[in-house]
Amino acid sequence: MRLITVFGSSRLEQKDPRYHEARAWGRSIAGAGFAVATGGYNGAMEAVSLGAKEAGGLVVGVTAPQLFSRRDGPNIHVDLELPAPSLLTRIERMIDLSAACLALPGGLGTLTEIMAAWNLMHLARMHGNPPKPLGVHASWMAVIRPGLEIEPAQLELITPIGSEEGLEAFLRAISNGTTGTQAK
């Protein structure tokens, strides 16, 4: 089964409307026939996992027990836990497992995950390989914009997702073997 990795905040609470959006993303991903991989813990990761389970999907949690020793393990919706020894190994594993990556709103950790996935996509294209699709919640585009040394061609590697329809278009593109960059 093909996986879609979803990055997102561990601090998101159930009463936050973004928790419900993350849950809907999980349902959409599983509904499109993909398994879900997340960091496996709470917040957006739990919401995505719950949504995927509600739609009958498989949930993989790539945790980092040594790094997050105060956490009680993966959320209850994780079917398969894959512990990683470090933050960078965890991020690399989540990207490697997936057919595509998505990013919900989050903080520094989520931004780090986006940047790692984006850089790997850029390197893949630079070496003549097809880049893995990367969709980010539209709110990230205020942070990710042209400037410094970011070129328009590099920015085109990211698909902003501003609606449920945009997410579904991204997932259809992945299912059809296209890049997913046409979604909005």
N, C-alpha and C positions, 0 to 999 in steps of 0.2 A: 504494500500500500504506500502511495506517495504521501509525503508529509509537507505541511506548510508550517514554517516556524513563525511564531508571533512573539515579538518583544513588547514589553509593557511594564508599567510601574508595579512594584510590590506594595506600595503604600495606598493604593486605591481602596476605598471602603465601599461596602455594599450599598450604602445610601447615596453614593455619588452617581449621578446620571451616566458618567463615563464607564462605571462598572457594568451597567446594563448595555451600553454600546459594545463593550468588550465581550460580553456574554453573547450578544447578537452576532458578533464577528465569529465566535466559536461555532455557533449554530450554522452560520452560512458556510464556513469552511468544511465542516463535517457533512453538511447537506450537499455540498458539491463533490463529495466522495473522497475527500482528503482526510488523513489523520492530522492531528495537531501536535506540534512540539512547542513547549514553552520552557521557561526557567524552572517551572514546577512548583513555585511557592505561592504566596498569597496575592491579593490585589488583582490587577488585570490578568495575571497568569491564571489565577483561580477562576476568574470570570470566564475567560476564554475556554478553560478546561470544562467548566460546568456547561457552557453552551454547546460545546462539542459532544459531551456525554448525552445531553438532552436530545441531540440529533442522531444518536447512535454511533458516534465516532470514537476512535481510539485516541488516547491522550498519552503523550510521552513527556516526561519531565526531566530536563537536563539540569540537575542540581549541582551545587558546589558545597557539600557538607563541611569541608574544612574551612572554607571562606565564611560561610554563614552558620557557624556552630550554634548560634542561639535560636535558630529556627528548628521547629519540631519535625522536620522532614517535609516531603512533598504534600501538596494539598490532596484532599480525599478523592479527587476526580482523576488522579494520575493512574494510568494502567501500568505503565512501565517507567521506572526511574533509572536514569543513566547518570550516576554520579561522576563529576569531573573534578580533577585535583586542583584546578586553578580557574580564575576568572577567564583568562584568555583561552584556555582549553575548552571551557564551557561554551563560550561564544563561538569558537571555531566548530565545535561539535554540533551546535544547533544549526549553524549555517550549512555544514557538510551534509547533515541528515535530510535537508529540505530540498524540495523542488523550487521553492520560492520563499521569500521572507516578507513579513509584514510588521509594521511597527505602530502601535497605539501610542497615545500620549504617555509621557513618562519623564523621568529626570535624567541625571547624568549617566546612569547605567544604560538606560534605553538609548540615549544619544551615542554612547560608546558602541552599542550593538549595531545601530544604524551605520555608523561610520565604518566599522569593520566590514559589514556586509557590502557597503557601497564601494569601499576600496578593493575588496576581492572581485567585485563585478568589473570595476575599471581594469584591474590587472588581467582578468580573463579576456576581456575584449582586446586589450593591448597585445595579448599573445595569440589572438585569432580564434579564441574559444567563445562560445555563446555565454553571455553573462546570465546569472541567475536573476530572475525578476525580484525587484524590491519595491514593495508598496508601502507608503507611509501615510499615516493619518494627515490630513491636509493641514492641521495645526503646526506640523513640523516645518512647513515650507517658509514660515517666518524666520526660522533659524537657518535652514538649508537654502541658500540663495546664491546667485552669482556674486562674485567678489573675490578679493585676494587672488588666488590662482585657480579658482573653480571655473571651468570652461562650460559653455552651454552644452557641449556633447557629453560632459560628465553629469551635468544636471539632468539630462534626458534619460539617464539610467534609473532615475527614481520616478515612480508613479505616485502622485498625490491622490489620496482616496478621501473624498469629501462626503460620501453618502453610502448608504447600503447598496444602491444601484452601482456605484463605482466599485465597491468591493466585489459584487457579483460579476461585473464585467472583467475585473482583474482575474478572478478565479476561473471564469470561462476561458480567458486567454491562456492561462496556465494549462487547463484541461485540453485545449486545442493545440498546445505546443507553440504558441506564439509568446512573445516576451511579456505581455501584460501591460506594456507602456501606453496602450491606447485608453485605459480606464481613467476616469476622473472622479 
